Amino acid sequence: MHGAAMSENLKGSIYMILAMLGFGIEDAFFKSATGTGGVTAGMATVQFGLLAMTLYAAYAKVQGVPVWSRAYLRRGLLIRTGFEIVGRLFFALSLAYTPLSTTSAILQAAPLVVMLGAVVVLGERIGPRRWAAMALGFVGVLLIVRPSPSGIEPNAVFALLGMIGFAGRDLATRTAPATVHAAQLGVLGFAVVSMAGLVILFFEPGSPTLPAPGAALLLCGTAVAGVLGYTAMTFAMRTGEVGVVAPFRYSRLIVALILAYTLFGERPDAMTLFGAALIVGAGIFSLLRDGRAGAKRDSALHRQT
């Protein structure tokens, strides 16, 4: 029995690493597409969302699941959708205008913001060690964005707002209907990406133009990598123990740093790397503590029954 559990944990961890690899490649493709000058951030976001939504709609049909669900209009999913629009909008802008290493590092603070939101909004309780870990994680964010008396670098604000949007989405997911199939969540999620792109397009100067062939090809790669990453993430969270599998989400930062170095010539300075290490360390500690707390609750429940 113990060996079976270990096998499930190993499979879940591999799925999570593959998911983070997919997301890292997705980010690199998107940044490359918008960096060529062949497509604007708004049009790139619209095309990426439409392509990925089409792939997920096909997946839903194969699974025999309706593409449209009335559950999309329920309060929990509407709130989730609103936060995801904010997250996708500013994350796309951050990928287009901010170094990939900076964007990815700040994104890693999302689980810490979710934990804070769970305390404030859902009334969950956490111990002093996790409060300390959360504080260290936020110190890491400050080391990366480095606010000064004149304010924060405008492009870094994109990454911060994107991270807050994704954290709100994850928090709202806890109250979303459990009956919604993963394929339906994928369709909804990438429809939201297109909506975020339309918002960006509205504020971009000039008339919208279709992507150049090279940029369009890169966006096709973005969509495929995004769908594969999202699917692997779903498998990861349904395989093994969450407390064991979830910390591997931080492998996304390693993927991002490697891609940023090899593809874009980025060289994060020591303070950025130290800030990223604080965020990742705080996040892993919090997830492991949460996993132990869950195991204790399960153990207590078994003793009672």
C-alpha positions as CSV (number, residue, x, y, z in Angstrom):
1,M,0.0,0.0,0.0
2,H,2.8,2.3,1.0
3,G,4.7,1.5,-2.3
4,A,1.5,2.3,-4.3
5,A,1.2,5.7,-2.6
6,M,4.9,6.5,-3.3
7,S,4.3,5.6,-7.0
8,E,1.3,7.9,-7.2
9,N,3.4,10.7,-5.6
10,L,6.2,10.1,-8.1
11,K,3.8,10.2,-11.0
12,G,2.1,13.4,-9.7
13,S,5.5,15.0,-9.3
14,I,6.6,14.2,-12.8
15,Y,3.3,15.5,-14.2
16,M,3.9,18.8,-12.2
17,I,7.4,19.2,-13.6
18,L,6.1,18.5,-17.1
19,A,3.3,21.1,-16.5
20,M,5.9,23.7,-15.4
21,L,8.0,22.9,-18.5
22,G,5.0,23.4,-20.7
23,F,4.2,26.7,-19.0
24,G,7.8,27.9,-19.2
25,I,7.9,27.1,-23.0
26,E,4.6,28.8,-23.4
27,D,5.9,32.0,-21.8
28,A,9.1,31.9,-23.9
29,F,7.1,31.4,-27.2
30,F,4.8,34.3,-26.3
31,K,7.7,36.6,-25.4
32,S,9.5,35.7,-28.6
33,A,6.3,36.4,-30.7
34,T,5.8,39.8,-29.1
35,G,9.5,40.6,-29.3
36,T,9.8,40.1,-33.0
37,G,7.7,43.2,-33.8
38,G,5.4,41.0,-35.9
39,V,2.5,41.1,-33.4
40,T,1.3,43.4,-30.6
41,A,0.7,42.1,-27.1
42,G,-3.0,42.5,-27.5
43,M,-3.3,40.6,-30.8
44,A,-0.9,37.9,-29.5
45,T,-3.1,37.4,-26.5
46,V,-6.3,37.2,-28.5
47,Q,-4.8,34.6,-31.0
48,F,-3.2,32.6,-28.2
49,G,-6.5,32.4,-26.3
50,L,-8.5,31.5,-29.4
51,L,-6.1,28.7,-30.5
52,A,-5.9,27.2,-27.1
53,M,-9.6,27.4,-26.6
54,T,-10.2,25.6,-29.9
55,L,-7.9,22.8,-28.8
56,Y,-9.7,22.5,-25.5
57,A,-13.1,22.5,-27.2
58,A,-11.9,19.6,-29.4
59,Y,-10.7,17.8,-26.2
60,A,-14.1,18.4,-24.6
61,K,-15.9,16.9,-27.6
62,V,-13.6,13.8,-27.4
63,Q,-14.4,13.4,-23.7
64,G,-18.1,13.7,-24.5
65,V,-18.4,16.9,-22.4
66,P,-20.4,19.9,-23.6
67,V,-18.3,22.9,-24.4
68,W,-20.8,25.3,-22.8
69,S,-22.0,24.9,-19.3
70,R,-24.5,27.0,-17.3
71,A,-22.1,26.6,-14.4
72,Y,-19.9,29.3,-16.1
73,L,-22.5,31.8,-15.0
74,R,-22.5,30.8,-11.4
75,R,-21.2,33.3,-8.9
76,G,-18.0,31.3,-8.0
77,L,-16.9,30.9,-11.6
78,L,-17.8,34.5,-12.5
79,I,-15.5,35.8,-9.7
80,R,-12.8,33.3,-10.9
81,T,-13.2,34.6,-14.4
82,G,-12.9,38.2,-13.4
83,F,-9.6,37.5,-11.5
84,E,-8.3,35.5,-14.4
85,I,-9.0,38.3,-16.8
86,V,-6.9,40.6,-14.6
87,G,-4.1,37.9,-14.3
88,R,-4.0,37.1,-18.0
89,L,-4.1,40.8,-19.0
90,F,-1.2,42.0,-16.9
91,F,0.8,38.7,-17.2
92,A,0.7,39.1,-21.0
93,L,1.9,42.7,-20.7
94,S,4.6,41.6,-18.3
95,L,5.8,38.9,-20.7
96,A,5.9,41.4,-23.5
97,Y,7.7,44.2,-21.7
98,T,9.5,42.8,-18.7
99,P,12.4,40.3,-18.5
100,L,11.1,36.7,-18.4
101,S,13.2,36.0,-15.3
102,T,11.6,38.9,-13.4
103,T,8.1,38.0,-14.5
104,S,8.5,34.3,-13.5
105,A,10.1,35.1,-10.2
106,I,7.3,37.4,-9.1
107,L,4.7,34.9,-10.3
108,Q,6.0,32.4,-7.8
109,A,4.6,34.5,-4.9
110,A,1.0,33.7,-6.0
111,P,0.6,30.7,-3.6
112,L,1.7,33.0,-0.7
113,V,-1.0,35.6,-1.7
114,V,-3.5,32.7,-1.9
115,M,-2.6,31.7,1.6
116,L,-3.0,35.3,2.8
117,G,-6.4,35.5,1.0
118,A,-7.5,32.3,2.6
119,V,-6.9,33.8,6.0
120,V,-8.6,37.1,5.2
121,V,-11.5,35.9,3.0
122,L,-12.2,32.3,4.0
123,G,-11.2,32.6,7.7
124,E,-8.6,29.9,7.6
125,R,-6.0,29.8,10.4
126,I,-2.2,29.5,9.9
127,G,0.6,29.2,12.5
128,P,3.4,31.6,13.2
129,R,5.9,29.7,11.1
130,R,3.8,30.0,8.0
131,W,3.2,33.7,8.8
132,A,7.0,34.1,9.0
133,A,7.5,32.2,5.7
134,M,4.9,34.5,4.1
135,A,6.7,37.6,5.3
136,L,10.0,36.3,3.9
137,G,8.3,35.6,0.6
138,F,7.1,39.1,0.3
139,V,10.5,40.4,1.2
140,G,11.7,38.4,-1.8
141,V,9.2,40.2,-4.0
142,L,10.4,43.6,-2.7
143,L,14.0,42.6,-3.5
144,I,13.0,41.9,-7.1
145,V,10.8,45.0,-7.8
146,R,13.0,47.3,-5.6
147,P,10.6,50.2,-4.9
148,S,12.2,53.6,-4.5
149,P,11.0,57.0,-3.4
150,S,10.0,57.7,-7.0
151,G,7.9,54.5,-7.2
152,I,8.2,51.0,-8.7
153,E,9.4,50.4,-12.2
154,P,6.2,50.5,-14.3
155,N,6.9,47.3,-16.1
156,A,7.3,45.4,-12.8
157,V,3.8,46.6,-11.8
158,F,2.5,44.4,-14.7
159,A,4.0,41.3,-13.1
160,L,2.7,42.2,-9.6
161,L,-0.9,42.8,-10.9
162,G,-0.7,39.6,-12.9
163,M,0.4,37.6,-9.9
164,I,-2.4,39.1,-7.8
165,G,-5.0,38.3,-10.5
166,F,-3.8,34.6,-10.6
167,A,-3.8,34.4,-6.8
168,G,-7.4,35.7,-6.8
169,R,-8.3,33.1,-9.5
170,D,-6.8,30.3,-7.5
171,L,-8.6,31.4,-4.3
172,A,-11.9,31.7,-6.2
173,T,-11.4,28.2,-7.6
174,R,-11.9,26.8,-4.0
175,T,-15.5,28.0,-4.1
176,A,-16.1,27.1,-7.8
177,P,-18.5,24.2,-8.6
178,A,-16.7,20.9,-8.5
179,T,-19.0,19.5,-11.2
180,V,-17.2,21.5,-14.0
181,H,-15.1,19.1,-16.1
182,A,-11.4,20.0,-16.5
183,A,-11.9,20.4,-20.2
184,Q,-14.7,22.9,-19.6
185,L,-12.4,24.8,-17.2
186,G,-9.8,24.8,-20.0
187,V,-12.3,26.2,-22.5
188,L,-13.4,28.9,-20.1
189,G,-9.8,29.7,-19.0
190,F,-8.6,30.3,-22.6
191,A,-11.7,32.2,-23.6
192,V,-10.8,34.5,-20.7
193,V,-7.3,34.9,-22.3
194,S,-8.9,36.2,-25.5
195,M,-11.1,38.6,-23.5
196,A,-8.0,39.9,-21.8
197,G,-6.4,40.4,-25.2
198,L,-9.3,42.4,-26.4
199,V,-8.9,44.7,-23.4
200,I,-5.2,45.2,-24.3
201,L,-6.1,45.8,-28.0
202,F,-8.6,48.5,-27.0
203,F,-5.7,50.6,-25.5
204,E,-3.1,49.9,-28.1
205,P,-2.5,52.7,-30.6
206,G,-3.4,52.2,-34.3
207,S,-5.7,49.7,-35.9
208,P,-5.4,46.0,-35.1
209,T,-3.3,44.0,-37.6
210,L,-2.9,40.2,-38.1
211,P,0.4,38.7,-36.9
212,A,3.2,38.3,-39.3
213,P,3.8,34.6,-40.4
214,G,6.7,34.1,-38.0
215,A,4.9,35.5,-35.0
216,A,1.8,33.5,-35.9
217,L,3.8,30.3,-35.9
218,L,5.3,31.2,-32.5
219,L,1.8,31.8,-31.2
220,C,0.7,28.3,-32.4
221,G,3.6,26.9,-30.3
222,T,2.4,29.0,-27.4
223,A,-1.1,27.5,-27.6
224,V,0.1,23.9,-27.9
225,A,2.6,24.3,-25.0
226,G,-0.1,26.1,-22.9
227,V,-2.7,23.3,-23.4
228,L,-0.1,20.6,-22.7
229,G,1.0,22.4,-19.5
230,Y,-2.6,23.0,-18.3
231,T,-3.5,19.3,-18.9
232,A,-0.4,18.1,-17.1
233,M,-1.2,20.4,-14.2
234,T,-4.7,18.8,-14.0
235,F,-3.2,15.3,-13.9
236,A,-0.6,16.4,-11.3
237,M,-3.2,17.8,-8.9
238,R,-5.3,14.6,-9.2
239,T,-2.4,12.2,-8.7
240,G,-0.6,11.7,-5.4
241,E,-0.7,13.8,-2.3
242,V,-1.0,17.6,-2.9
243,G,1.5,18.3,-0.1
244,V,4.1,16.2,-2.0
245,V,3.2,17.2,-5.6
246,A,2.5,21.0,-5.3
247,P,6.0,22.1,-4.3
248,F,7.3,21.0,-7.7
249,R,5.4,23.9,-9.2
250,Y,8.4,26.0,-8.4
251,S,10.4,24.1,-11.0
252,R,8.8,26.7,-13.4
253,L,11.2,29.3,-12.2
254,I,14.2,27.0,-13.0
255,V,12.8,26.5,-16.5
256,A,12.2,30.2,-16.9
257,L,15.7,31.2,-15.7
258,I,17.3,28.7,-18.2
259,L,15.1,29.9,-21.1
260,A,15.7,33.5,-20.2
261,Y,19.5,32.9,-20.2
262,T,19.7,30.9,-23.4
263,L,17.0,32.5,-25.5
264,F,16.9,36.1,-24.4
265,G,20.4,36.7,-23.0
266,E,19.0,37.8,-19.6
267,R,21.4,37.9,-16.7
268,P,19.5,38.4,-13.4
269,D,21.6,40.1,-10.8
270,A,22.4,38.6,-7.3
271,M,19.6,40.5,-5.6
272,T,17.0,39.2,-8.1
273,L,18.2,35.7,-7.6
274,F,18.2,36.0,-3.8
275,G,14.7,37.4,-3.9
276,A,13.6,34.5,-6.1
277,A,15.2,32.0,-3.7
278,L,13.3,33.6,-0.7
279,I,10.0,33.4,-2.6
280,V,10.5,29.8,-3.6
281,G,11.8,28.7,-0.2
282,A,8.9,30.4,1.6
283,G,6.4,28.8,-0.8
284,I,7.8,25.3,-0.5
285,F,7.9,25.5,3.3
286,S,4.3,26.7,3.4
287,L,3.1,23.9,1.1
288,L,4.9,21.3,3.1
289,R,3.5,22.6,6.3
290,D,0.0,22.6,4.8
291,G,0.6,19.0,3.6
292,R,1.6,17.9,7.1
293,A,-1.4,19.7,8.6
294,G,-3.7,17.9,6.1
295,A,-2.1,14.6,7.0
296,K,-2.7,15.2,10.7
297,R,-6.4,16.1,10.0
298,D,-6.8,12.9,8.0
299,S,-5.1,10.8,10.7
300,A,-7.4,12.3,13.4
301,L,-10.5,11.6,11.2
302,H,-9.4,7.9,10.8
303,R,-8.9,7.6,14.6
304,Q,-12.4,8.9,15.1
305,T,-14.0,6.5,12.6
